[in-house]
């Protein structure tokens, strides 16, 4: 998979195309799922992920920050064997 600006721009153009619809993009997935369900002889589990993400932060500059340690054997400039 190319990970450059040209690939990103192509994706933006693809999804901005009025002929590209959610139904059209997902139609193949729906058809494949229907075929798998029809071929199944046993119970079918339908799992749902109810995970929620909240991106608002009181201190957005701290996103990704965990802890700074500048003491003991991990301090800058020290060496371990």
ABEGO torsion letter per residue (X at the ends): XBBBAAAAAAAAAAAABAABBAAAAAAAAAAAAAAAAAABABBBBBBBBABBBBABBABAAABGBABBBBBEAABBGBBBX
